[in-house]
Amino acid sequence: MASKSRKTPGFSRDVAELVGALRSLVDHYRPELHYMRGPGPKWRAKHARTGVTAEPDLGGMVNASA
């Protein structure tokens, strides 16, 4: 009976590995859908545009029409 009890842990381990492999095929958990929220306030402060105005730069054409 000693040999029979040694085969059981190996078999259960194989079954557990098979179940884990099958579960990984069906596991649709994607952490990037839950945790990636975009740039934060520090990134925006670092990459903020300086000198942005609401009026477009026409390259000096404003004075030419006057």
PDB file with SEQRES, HELIX, SHEET and CRYST1 records, atoms N, CA, C and O in Angstrom:
SEQRES   1 A   66  MET ALA SER LYS SER ARG LYS THR PRO GLY PHE SER ARG          
SEQRES   2 A   66  ASP VAL ALA GLU LEU VAL GLY ALA LEU ARG SER LEU VAL          
SEQRES   3 A   66  ASP HIS TYR ARG PRO GLU LEU HIS TYR MET ARG GLY PRO          
SEQRES   4 A   66  GLY PRO LYS TRP ARG ALA LYS HIS ALA ARG THR GLY VAL          
SEQRES   5 A   66  THR ALA GLU PRO ASP LEU GLY GLY MET VAL ASN ALA SER          
SEQRES   6 A   66  ALA                                                          
HELIX    1 AA1 ALA A    2  VAL A   26  1                                  25    
HELIX    2 AA2 GLU A   32  TYR A   35  1                                   4    
HELIX    3 AA3 PRO A   41  LYS A   46  1                                   6    
HELIX    4 AA4 MET A   61  ALA A   64  1                                   4    
CRYST1    1.000    1.000    1.000  90.00  90.00  90.00 P 1           1          
ATOM      1  N   MET A   1       0.805  -1.192   0.000  1.00  0.00           N  
ATOM      2  CA  MET A   1       0.000   0.000   0.000  1.00  0.00           C  
ATOM      3  C   MET A   1       0.852   1.263   0.000  1.00  0.00           C  
ATOM      4  O   MET A   1       0.364   2.340  -0.342  1.00  0.00           O  
ATOM      5  N   ALA A   2       2.091   1.142   0.372  1.00  0.00           N  
ATOM      6  CA  ALA A   2       2.964   2.316   0.414  1.00  0.00           C  
ATOM      7  C   ALA A   2       3.152   2.894  -0.978  1.00  0.00           C  
ATOM      8  O   ALA A   2       3.211   4.113  -1.138  1.00  0.00           O  
ATOM      9  N   SER A   3       3.248   2.037  -1.985  1.00  0.00           N  
ATOM     10  CA  SER A   3       3.430   2.543  -3.344  1.00  0.00           C  
ATOM     11  C   SER A   3       2.170   3.215  -3.859  1.00  0.00           C  
ATOM     12  O   SER A   3       2.247   4.162  -4.642  1.00  0.00           O  
ATOM     13  N   LYS A   4       1.010   2.735  -3.427  1.00  0.00           N  
ATOM     14  CA  LYS A   4      -0.254   3.336  -3.849  1.00  0.00           C  
ATOM     15  C   LYS A   4      -0.403   4.748  -3.284  1.00  0.00           C  
ATOM     16  O   LYS A   4      -0.898   5.637  -3.976  1.00  0.00           O  
ATOM     17  N   SER A   5       0.015   4.963  -2.050  1.00  0.00           N  
ATOM     18  CA  SER A   5      -0.108   6.288  -1.452  1.00  0.00           C  
ATOM     19  C   SER A   5       0.885   7.269  -2.081  1.00  0.00           C  
ATOM     20  O   SER A   5       0.630   8.474  -2.078  1.00  0.00           O  
ATOM     21  N   ARG A   6       2.008   6.786  -2.619  1.00  0.00           N  
ATOM     22  CA  ARG A   6       2.961   7.680  -3.284  1.00  0.00           C  
ATOM     23  C   ARG A   6       2.436   8.166  -4.632  1.00  0.00           C  
ATOM     24  O   ARG A   6       2.755   9.277  -5.054  1.00  0.00           O  
ATOM     25  N   LYS A   7       1.647   7.359  -5.301  1.00  0.00           N  
ATOM     26  CA  LYS A   7       1.122   7.754  -6.611  1.00  0.00           C  
ATOM     27  C   LYS A   7       0.030   8.810  -6.477  1.00  0.00           C  
ATOM     28  O   LYS A   7      -0.152   9.617  -7.388  1.00  0.00           O  
ATOM     29  N   THR A   8      -0.681   8.823  -5.395  1.00  0.00           N  
ATOM     30  CA  THR A   8      -1.789   9.747  -5.203  1.00  0.00           C  
ATOM     31  C   THR A   8      -1.345  11.207  -5.223  1.00  0.00           C  
ATOM     32  O   THR A   8      -1.965  11.997  -5.935  1.00  0.00           O  
ATOM     33  N   PRO A   9      -0.292  11.623  -4.472  1.00  0.00           N  
ATOM     34  CA  PRO A   9       0.114  13.032  -4.540  1.00  0.00           C  
ATOM     35  C   PRO A   9       0.571  13.445  -5.940  1.00  0.00           C  
ATOM     36  O   PRO A   9       0.324  14.574  -6.364  1.00  0.00           O  
ATOM     37  N   GLY A  10       1.231  12.546  -6.652  1.00  0.00           N  
ATOM     38  CA  GLY A  10       1.659  12.856  -8.013  1.00  0.00           C  
ATOM     39  C   GLY A  10       0.462  13.050  -8.935  1.00  0.00           C  
ATOM     40  O   GLY A  10       0.444  13.963  -9.760  1.00  0.00           O  
ATOM     41  N   PHE A  11      -0.536  12.184  -8.788  1.00  0.00           N  
ATOM     42  CA  PHE A  11      -1.731  12.285  -9.610  1.00  0.00           C  
ATOM     43  C   PHE A  11      -2.507  13.555  -9.294  1.00  0.00           C  
ATOM     44  O   PHE A  11      -2.964  14.252 -10.201  1.00  0.00           O  
ATOM     45  N   SER A  12      -2.656  13.855  -8.010  1.00  0.00           N  
ATOM     46  CA  SER A  12      -3.390  15.066  -7.641  1.00  0.00           C  
ATOM     47  C   SER A  12      -2.627  16.317  -8.082  1.00  0.00           C  
ATOM     48  O   SER A  12      -3.233  17.320  -8.457  1.00  0.00           O  
ATOM     49  N   ARG A  13      -1.310  16.249  -8.035  1.00  0.00           N  
ATOM     50  CA  ARG A  13      -0.513  17.384  -8.507  1.00  0.00           C  
ATOM     51  C   ARG A  13      -0.702  17.575 -10.012  1.00  0.00           C  
ATOM     52  O   ARG A  13      -0.824  18.703 -10.491  1.00  0.00           O  
ATOM     53  N   ASP A  14      -0.726  16.453 -10.760  1.00  0.00           N  
ATOM     54  CA  ASP A  14      -0.949  16.532 -12.204  1.00  0.00           C  
ATOM     55  C   ASP A  14      -2.327  17.092 -12.521  1.00  0.00           C  
ATOM     56  O   ASP A  14      -2.477  17.896 -13.442  1.00  0.00           O  
ATOM     57  N   VAL A  15      -3.327  16.674 -11.768  1.00  0.00           N  
ATOM     58  CA  VAL A  15      -4.685  17.190 -11.966  1.00  0.00           C  
ATOM     59  C   VAL A  15      -4.723  18.686 -11.650  1.00  0.00           C  
ATOM     60  O   VAL A  15      -5.362  19.461 -12.361  1.00  0.00           O  
ATOM     61  N   ALA A  16      -4.039  19.081 -10.587  1.00  0.00           N  
ATOM     62  CA  ALA A  16      -4.015  20.503 -10.219  1.00  0.00           C  
ATOM     63  C   ALA A  16      -3.322  21.326 -11.295  1.00  0.00           C  
ATOM     64  O   ALA A  16      -3.775  22.427 -11.610  1.00  0.00           O  
ATOM     65  N   GLU A  17      -2.235  20.818 -11.863  1.00  0.00           N  
ATOM     66  CA  GLU A  17      -1.550  21.530 -12.944  1.00  0.00           C  
ATOM     67  C   GLU A  17      -2.431  21.632 -14.183  1.00  0.00           C  
ATOM     68  O   GLU A  17      -2.449  22.662 -14.856  1.00  0.00           O  
ATOM     69  N   LEU A  18      -3.164  20.555 -14.483  1.00  0.00           N  
ATOM     70  CA  LEU A  18      -4.073  20.565 -15.632  1.00  0.00           C  
ATOM     71  C   LEU A  18      -5.191  21.575 -15.428  1.00  0.00           C  
ATOM     72  O   LEU A  18      -5.530  22.320 -16.347  1.00  0.00           O  
ATOM     73  N   VAL A  19      -5.763  21.606 -14.240  1.00  0.00           N  
ATOM     74  CA  VAL A  19      -6.824  22.569 -13.938  1.00  0.00           C  
ATOM     75  C   VAL A  19      -6.281  23.997 -14.032  1.00  0.00           C  
ATOM     76  O   VAL A  19      -6.953  24.883 -14.561  1.00  0.00           O  
ATOM     77  N   GLY A  20      -5.070  24.222 -13.521  1.00  0.00           N  
ATOM     78  CA  GLY A  20      -4.457  25.553 -13.611  1.00  0.00           C  
ATOM     79  C   GLY A  20      -4.219  25.972 -15.051  1.00  0.00           C  
ATOM     80  O   GLY A  20      -4.438  27.130 -15.408  1.00  0.00           O  
ATOM     81  N   ALA A  21      -3.770  25.029 -15.884  1.00  0.00           N  
ATOM     82  CA  ALA A  21      -3.537  25.338 -17.296  1.00  0.00           C  
ATOM     83  C   ALA A  21      -4.852  25.658 -18.005  1.00  0.00           C  
ATOM     84  O   ALA A  21      -4.919  26.593 -18.804  1.00  0.00           O  
ATOM     85  N   LEU A  22      -5.891  24.886 -17.715  1.00  0.00           N  
ATOM     86  CA  LEU A  22      -7.186  25.146 -18.342  1.00  0.00           C  
ATOM     87  C   LEU A  22      -7.783  26.462 -17.850  1.00  0.00           C  
ATOM     88  O   LEU A  22      -8.426  27.185 -18.611  1.00  0.00           O  
ATOM     89  N   ARG A  23      -7.565  26.762 -16.585  1.00  0.00           N  
ATOM     90  CA  ARG A  23      -8.103  28.018 -16.035  1.00  0.00           C  
ATOM     91  C   ARG A  23      -7.420  29.225 -16.673  1.00  0.00           C  
ATOM     92  O   ARG A  23      -8.063  30.248 -16.910  1.00  0.00           O  
ATOM     93  N   SER A  24      -6.118  29.110 -16.951  1.00  0.00           N  
ATOM     94  CA  SER A  24      -5.413  30.231 -17.561  1.00  0.00           C  
ATOM     95  C   SER A  24      -5.894  30.478 -18.988  1.00  0.00           C  
ATOM     96  O   SER A  24      -5.777  31.595 -19.493  1.00  0.00           O  
ATOM     97  N   LEU A  25      -6.428  29.460 -19.636  1.00  0.00           N  
ATOM     98  CA  LEU A  25      -6.969  29.646 -20.981  1.00  0.00           C  
ATOM     99  C   LEU A  25      -8.273  30.430 -20.972  1.00  0.00           C  
ATOM    100  O   LEU A  25      -8.576  31.146 -21.927  1.00  0.00           O  
ATOM    101  N   VAL A  26      -9.042  30.297 -19.904  1.00  0.00           N  
ATOM    102  CA  VAL A  26     -10.339  30.944 -19.832  1.00  0.00           C  
ATOM    103  C   VAL A  26     -10.327  32.197 -18.965  1.00  0.00           C  
ATOM    104  O   VAL A  26     -11.331  32.905 -18.894  1.00  0.00           O  
ATOM    105  N   ASP A  27      -9.232  32.474 -18.319  1.00  0.00           N  
ATOM    106  CA  ASP A  27      -9.146  33.626 -17.427  1.00  0.00           C  
ATOM    107  C   ASP A  27      -9.048  34.900 -18.264  1.00  0.00           C  
ATOM    108  O   ASP A  27      -8.054  35.114 -18.958  1.00  0.00           O  
ATOM    109  N   HIS A  28     -10.058  35.728 -18.201  1.00  0.00           N  
ATOM    110  CA  HIS A  28     -10.108  36.943 -18.998  1.00  0.00           C  
ATOM    111  C   HIS A  28      -9.780  38.187 -18.187  1.00  0.00           C  
ATOM    112  O   HIS A  28     -10.126  39.299 -18.585  1.00  0.00           O  
ATOM    113  N   TYR A  29      -9.122  38.008 -17.063  1.00  0.00           N  
ATOM    114  CA  TYR A  29      -8.782  39.151 -16.219  1.00  0.00           C  
ATOM    115  C   TYR A  29      -7.661  39.939 -16.878  1.00  0.00           C  
ATOM    116  O   TYR A  29      -6.586  39.400 -17.142  1.00  0.00           O  
ATOM    117  N   ARG A  30      -7.909  41.202 -17.140  1.00  0.00           N  
ATOM    118  CA  ARG A  30      -6.908  42.072 -17.741  1.00  0.00           C  
ATOM    119  C   ARG A  30      -6.749  43.289 -16.842  1.00  0.00           C  
ATOM    120  O   ARG A  30      -7.588  44.190 -16.870  1.00  0.00           O  
ATOM    121  N   PRO A  31      -5.678  43.329 -16.040  1.00  0.00           N  
ATOM    122  CA  PRO A  31      -5.522  44.409 -15.073  1.00  0.00           C  
ATOM    123  C   PRO A  31      -5.431  45.783 -15.714  1.00  0.00           C  
ATOM    124  O   PRO A  31      -5.811  46.774 -15.091  1.00  0.00           O  
ATOM    125  N   GLU A  32      -4.938  45.868 -16.942  1.00  0.00           N  
ATOM    126  CA  GLU A  32      -4.828  47.196 -17.559  1.00  0.00           C  
ATOM    127  C   GLU A  32      -6.189  47.843 -17.786  1.00  0.00           C  
ATOM    128  O   GLU A  32      -6.279  49.064 -17.914  1.00  0.00           O  
ATOM    129  N   LEU A  33      -7.240  47.042 -17.837  1.00  0.00           N  
ATOM    130  CA  LEU A  33      -8.570  47.609 -17.990  1.00  0.00           C  
ATOM    131  C   LEU A  33      -9.078  48.218 -16.686  1.00  0.00           C  
ATOM    132  O   LEU A  33      -9.997  49.037 -16.696  1.00  0.00           O  
ATOM    133  N   HIS A  34      -8.480  47.819 -15.567  1.00  0.00           N  
ATOM    134  CA  HIS A  34      -8.966  48.269 -14.270  1.00  0.00           C  
ATOM    135  C   HIS A  34      -8.070  49.320 -13.628  1.00  0.00           C  
ATOM    136  O   HIS A  34      -8.555  50.207 -12.927  1.00  0.00           O  
ATOM    137  N   TYR A  35      -6.775  49.223 -13.864  1.00  0.00           N  
ATOM    138  CA  TYR A  35      -5.852  50.054 -13.104  1.00  0.00           C  
ATOM    139  C   TYR A  35      -5.207  51.173 -13.918  1.00  0.00           C  
ATOM    140  O   TYR A  35      -4.726  52.138 -13.324  1.00  0.00           O  
ATOM    141  N   MET A  36      -5.175  51.091 -15.213  1.00  0.00           N  
ATOM    142  CA  MET A  36      -4.526  52.111 -16.034  1.00  0.00           C  
ATOM    143  C   MET A  36      -5.524  53.238 -16.282  1.00  0.00           C  
ATOM    144  O   MET A  36      -6.441  53.097 -17.090  1.00  0.00           O  
ATOM    145  N   ARG A  37      -5.342  54.339 -15.592  1.00  0.00           N  
ATOM    146  CA  ARG A  37      -6.319  55.416 -15.661  1.00  0.00           C  
ATOM    147  C   ARG A  37      -5.803  56.630 -16.412  1.00  0.00           C  
ATOM    148  O   ARG A  37      -6.477  57.659 -16.446  1.00  0.00           O  
ATOM    149  N   GLY A  38      -4.650  56.537 -17.003  1.00  0.00           N  
ATOM    150  CA  GLY A  38      -4.115  57.664 -17.750  1.00  0.00           C  
ATOM    151  C   GLY A  38      -3.153  58.491 -16.929  1.00  0.00           C  
ATOM    152  O   GLY A  38      -2.906  58.191 -15.761  1.00  0.00           O  
ATOM    153  N   PRO A  39      -2.613  59.527 -17.534  1.00  0.00           N  
ATOM    154  CA  PRO A  39      -1.626  60.356 -16.841  1.00  0.00           C  
ATOM    155  C   PRO A  39      -2.246  61.124 -15.678  1.00  0.00           C  
ATOM    156  O   PRO A  39      -3.390  61.575 -15.735  1.00  0.00           O  
ATOM    157  N   GLY A  40      -1.463  61.253 -14.641  1.00  0.00           N  
ATOM    158  CA  GLY A  40      -1.930  61.944 -13.451  1.00  0.00           C  
ATOM    159  C   GLY A  40      -1.512  63.401 -13.437  1.00  0.00           C  
ATOM    160  O   GLY A  40      -0.966  63.899 -14.421  1.00  0.00           O  
ATOM    161  N   PRO A  41      -1.758  64.087 -12.338  1.00  0.00           N  
ATOM    162  CA  PRO A  41      -1.474  65.518 -12.254  1.00  0.00           C  
ATOM    163  C   PRO A  41       0.014  65.848 -12.350  1.00  0.00           C  
ATOM    164  O   PRO A  41       0.368  66.909 -12.863  1.00  0.00           O  
ATOM    165  N   LYS A  42       0.899  64.963 -11.867  1.00  0.00           N  
ATOM    166  CA  LYS A  42       2.331  65.230 -11.973  1.00  0.00           C  
ATOM    167  C   LYS A  42       2.787  65.180 -13.428  1.00  0.00           C  
ATOM    168  O   LYS A  42       3.601  66.000 -13.853  1.00  0.00           O  
ATOM    169  N   TRP A  43       2.264  64.219 -14.193  1.00  0.00           N  
ATOM    170  CA  TRP A  43       2.619  64.126 -15.600  1.00  0.00           C  
ATOM    171  C   TRP A  43       2.110  65.355 -16.352  1.00  0.00           C  
ATOM    172  O   TRP A  43       2.819  65.912 -17.191  1.00  0.00           O  
ATOM    173  N   ARG A  44       0.886  65.773 -16.051  1.00  0.00           N  
ATOM    174  CA  ARG A  44       0.323  66.952 -16.727  1.00  0.00           C  
ATOM    175  C   ARG A  44       1.117  68.213 -16.394  1.00  0.00           C  
ATOM    176  O   ARG A  44       1.318  69.065 -17.259  1.00  0.00           O  
ATOM    177  N   ALA A  45       1.569  68.336 -15.143  1.00  0.00           N  
ATOM    178  CA  ALA A  45       2.360  69.499 -14.757  1.00  0.00           C  
ATOM    179  C   ALA A  45       3.706  69.483 -15.469  1.00  0.00           C  
ATOM    180  O   ALA A  45       4.205  70.536 -15.864  1.00  0.00           O  
ATOM    181  N   LYS A  46       4.291  68.323 -15.636  1.00  0.00           N  
ATOM    182  CA  LYS A  46       5.595  68.210 -16.293  1.00  0.00           C  
ATOM    183  C   LYS A  46       5.492  68.475 -17.788  1.00  0.00           C  
ATOM    184  O   LYS A  46       6.384  69.096 -18.366  1.00  0.00           O  
ATOM    185  N   HIS A  47       4.432  68.020 -18.416  1.00  0.00           N  
ATOM    186  CA  HIS A  47       4.272  68.129 -19.860  1.00  0.00           C  
ATOM    187  C   HIS A  47       3.322  69.240 -20.288  1.00  0.00           C  
ATOM    188  O   HIS A  47       2.846  69.245 -21.423  1.00  0.00           O  
ATOM    189  N   ALA A  48       3.048  70.161 -19.407  1.00  0.00           N  
ATOM    190  CA  ALA A  48       2.110  71.241 -19.725  1.00  0.00           C  
ATOM    191  C   ALA A  48       2.707  72.141 -20.804  1.00  0.00           C  
ATOM    192  O   ALA A  48       3.896  72.462 -20.779  1.00  0.00           O  
ATOM    193  N   ARG A  49       1.885  72.529 -21.721  1.00  0.00           N  
ATOM    194  CA  ARG A  49       2.323  73.452 -22.780  1.00  0.00           C  
ATOM    195  C   ARG A  49       2.397  74.856 -22.203  1.00  0.00           C  
ATOM    196  O   ARG A  49       1.495  75.285 -21.483  1.00  0.00           O  
ATOM    197  N   THR A  50       3.443  75.552 -22.510  1.00  0.00           N  
ATOM    198  CA  THR A  50       3.579  76.931 -22.063  1.00  0.00           C  
ATOM    199  C   THR A  50       3.314  77.846 -23.246  1.00  0.00           C  
ATOM    200  O   THR A  50       3.717  77.543 -24.369  1.00  0.00           O  
ATOM    201  N   GLY A  51       2.656  78.935 -23.010  1.00  0.00           N  
ATOM    202  CA  GLY A  51       2.377  79.897 -24.064  1.00  0.00           C  
ATOM    203  C   GLY A  51       1.215  79.518 -24.963  1.00  0.00           C  
ATOM    204  O   GLY A  51       1.111  80.045 -26.071  1.00  0.00           O  
ATOM    205  N   VAL A  52       0.350  78.637 -24.533  1.00  0.00           N  
ATOM    206  CA  VAL A  52      -0.804  78.256 -25.337  1.00  0.00           C  
ATOM    207  C   VAL A  52      -1.885  79.308 -25.148  1.00  0.00           C  
ATOM    208  O   VAL A  52      -2.259  79.633 -24.021  1.00  0.00           O  
ATOM    209  N   THR A  53      -2.381  79.833 -26.251  1.00  0.00           N  
ATOM    210  CA  THR A  53      -3.438  80.834 -26.199  1.00  0.00           C  
ATOM    211  C   THR A  53      -4.667  80.303 -26.918  1.00  0.00           C  
ATOM    212  O   THR A  53      -4.596  79.306 -27.637  1.00  0.00           O  
ATOM    213  N   ALA A  54      -5.773  80.962 -26.723  1.00  0.00           N  
ATOM    214  CA  ALA A  54      -7.011  80.556 -27.380  1.00  0.00           C  
ATOM    215  C   ALA A  54      -7.029  81.006 -28.837  1.00  0.00           C  
ATOM    216  O   ALA A  54      -7.772  80.447 -29.645  1.00  0.00           O  
ATOM    217  N   GLU A  55      -6.223  82.007 -29.184  1.00  0.00           N  
ATOM    218  CA  GLU A  55      -6.196  82.513 -30.548  1.00  0.00           C  
ATOM    219  C   GLU A  55      -5.098  81.809 -31.340  1.00  0.00           C  
ATOM    220  O   GLU A  55      -4.004  81.599 -30.816  1.00  0.00           O  
ATOM    221  N   PRO A  56      -5.367  81.442 -32.587  1.00  0.00           N  
ATOM    222  CA  PRO A  56      -4.340  80.773 -33.388  1.00  0.00           C  
ATOM    223  C   PRO A  56      -3.263  81.761 -33.850  1.00  0.00           C  
ATOM    224  O   PRO A  56      -3.518  82.951 -34.039  1.00  0.00           O  
ATOM    225  N   ASP A  57      -2.064  81.229 -34.024  1.00  0.00           N  
ATOM    226  CA  ASP A  57      -0.966  82.043 -34.512  1.00  0.00           C  
ATOM    227  C   ASP A  57      -1.049  82.079 -36.041  1.00  0.00           C  
ATOM    228  O   ASP A  57      -0.908  81.044 -36.693  1.00  0.00           O  
ATOM    229  N   LEU A  58      -1.276  83.259 -36.610  1.00  0.00           N  
ATOM    230  CA  LEU A  58      -1.429  83.389 -38.056  1.00  0.00           C  
ATOM    231  C   LEU A  58      -0.124  83.794 -38.729  1.00  0.00           C  
ATOM    232  O   LEU A  58      -0.113  84.043 -39.934  1.00  0.00           O  
ATOM    233  N   GLY A  59       0.956  83.864 -37.997  1.00  0.00           N  
ATOM    234  CA  GLY A  59       2.252  84.141 -38.598  1.00  0.00           C  
ATOM    235  C   GLY A  59       2.391  85.539 -39.147  1.00  0.00           C  
ATOM    236  O   GLY A  59       3.043  85.712 -40.176  1.00  0.00           O  
ATOM    237  N   GLY A  60       1.825  86.532 -38.529  1.00  0.00           N  
ATOM    238  CA  GLY A  60       1.940  87.910 -38.975  1.00  0.00           C  
ATOM    239  C   GLY A  60       0.969  88.310 -40.053  1.00  0.00           C  
ATOM    240  O   GLY A  60       1.079  89.417 -40.582  1.00  0.00           O  
ATOM    241  N   MET A  61       0.029  87.473 -40.402  1.00  0.00           N  
ATOM    242  CA  MET A  61      -0.920  87.803 -41.467  1.00  0.00           C  
ATOM    243  C   MET A  61      -1.997  88.773 -40.993  1.00  0.00           C  
ATOM    244  O   MET A  61      -2.714  89.335 -41.822  1.00  0.00           O  
ATOM    245  N   VAL A  62      -2.131  88.984 -39.703  1.00  0.00           N  
ATOM    246  CA  VAL A  62      -3.163  89.863 -39.178  1.00  0.00           C  
ATOM    247  C   VAL A  62      -2.883  91.297 -39.603  1.00  0.00           C  
ATOM    248  O   VAL A  62      -3.810  92.005 -39.998  1.00  0.00           O  
ATOM    249  N   ASN A  63      -1.660  91.737 -39.536  1.00  0.00           N  
ATOM    250  CA  ASN A  63      -1.289  93.106 -39.890  1.00  0.00           C  
ATOM    251  C   ASN A  63      -1.298  93.322 -41.406  1.00  0.00           C  
ATOM    252  O   ASN A  63      -1.430  94.463 -41.849  1.00  0.00           O  
ATOM    253  N   ALA A  64      -1.165  92.287 -42.199  1.00  0.00           N  
ATOM    254  CA  ALA A  64      -1.116  92.438 -43.650  1.00  0.00           C  
ATOM    255  C   ALA A  64      -2.464  92.841 -44.228  1.00  0.00           C  
ATOM    256  O   ALA A  64      -2.500  93.491 -45.273  1.00  0.00           O  
ATOM    257  N   SER A  65      -3.561  92.485 -43.599  1.00  0.00           N  
ATOM    258  CA  SER A  65      -4.877  92.798 -44.153  1.00  0.00           C  
ATOM    259  C   SER A  65      -5.352  94.184 -43.743  1.00  0.00           C  
ATOM    260  O   SER A  65      -6.333  94.684 -44.295  1.00  0.00           O  
ATOM    261  N   ALA A  66      -4.693  94.799 -42.810  1.00  0.00           N  
ATOM    262  CA  ALA A  66      -5.161  96.098 -42.312  1.00  0.00           C  
ATOM    263  C   ALA A  66      -4.772  97.247 -43.190  1.00  0.00           C  
ATOM    264  O   ALA A  66      -5.102  98.394 -42.888  1.00  0.00           O  
TER     265      ALA A  66                                                      
END                                                                             
